[in-house]
C-alpha cells in the first residue's frame, strides 16, 4: 500500500510537471510537448483523471493539516 501511495505521488508530480511545461511551452514547441504527454500516458498505470482526483485529495489533506495546525496554534500559542 505504501509503495502504491509513493507511486501515485510520483505520478502526480510527473503530471504537474507536464502541465507546467504545457503552460510555458505549448505555443513554442507543441511537437515535443505532445510527445511528452504521449510518453507519460503510455508509461503511466493511472488515467489522468485518476491522478487529478488523487492530487485533489492530497491538496485537501494538506489544507486539513494546515487548518488543524492553525487551530492548535490559535488555542495554545504554539504548534
FENNORMO-V393455 format. One record per run of one state. SS is the DSSP state (H for helix, E for strand, L for the rest). FROM is the first residue (numbers start at 0). TO is the last residue. If there is no record, write none. Layout:
{{SS/FROM/TO} {SS/FROM/TO}}
This chain:
{{L/0/0} {H/1/24} {L/25/28} {H/29/42} {L/43/46} {H/47/75} {L/76/78}}
